[in-house]
Amino acid sequence: MRKFLQTVAVGLAAASLLVWLALGSNVIWTRTSVTKWQKDPVTEIEGPVIEKKFVPGIDLLVLGLAGALALFVGSVFVSKTENKSIGSS
């Protein structure tokens, strides 16, 4: 069980880091919209346009790494030996 928890912890840490890097690696809080400046085709004036887009921030990375650390620390308190049922030969 200890080895399984440690493997899951390392997998969670790697997955959270890879997802954070793949989706934008934003070093501020998570965003659900992005503001872009676009030129209006009629007036030729640039203005902000809000676009719905999910950009994970550092908070989700820290949350994933904290969960992985909790699993790893929890694995320390699990015994190494397998429990054997009483009476079996």
N, C-alpha and C positions, 0 to 999 in steps of 0.2 A: 504494500500500500504506500510505503514511503517513496519508493522509486516512481510509482505512478503519479503521486502528487507533485513530485519534483519535475517530472516530465511535463505535466500539465502547466505548471508554473512557468517553465522555460518557454513552452509553446505559447502561452498567453502573452508573455512579455514580447516575444518575437512577433506575434500576430498584431499586437497593438502598435508596435513600432512600425511595422510594414504598412499597416492601414493608414497610420498617421502620415507617413512619408508619401504613400501613393495618392492620397486625397488632398495633398497640398502643403503639409507640414507648416501650418500656421502657428506662429509662436505667441499669438494672443488668444483670447477666448474663442470658443466655437461660434461660428456664424451660420445663419440660415439664409442670409441674403448678401449680395455683393453689389456695390455701387460702381458703375462704369460711366465714363464720360463719353458721350456720343454726339456727333454733329447732326443737327436737325436738317433734313434734306430741303426743307422749304426756306427757312430763315438763315441757314448757314451759321447758326449759333450753337456752341457746344453747351450741353447741359447734362446733369446727372440722370442716369437711368438705373433703377433698382431691379436687379435680377435675382430670382430665387435660386439659391445654390447652397448646398451643404459643404462647409469647409471646417474640418475638425481642428480644434485648437489644442493648445498645450494641456488644457484641463482633461481632455479625454485620454491623452497619452499618460498623464500622471495617474489617472484613475485606473487605467489598464495595468501600469507598472506596479501600483500599490496593491492591486488584486493579486498579481503574480507574486509579489513579496509576501503577502499574507498566506498564500498557499504554500510557499516555500518554508516559511517559518512554522506553519501548521504541520508540515511534514516532519519537522524535527521532533515533535511530540508524539508521533506515531511509532509504535514499537517496530523493530526490524523483523522479529520472528513472526511466523504465521501461527495463528491460533489453531490448535488441533482439538478435535472433539474428544470428549472423554469416552473411553470404552472402545475406541477403535484400535485395531492392532496394526 
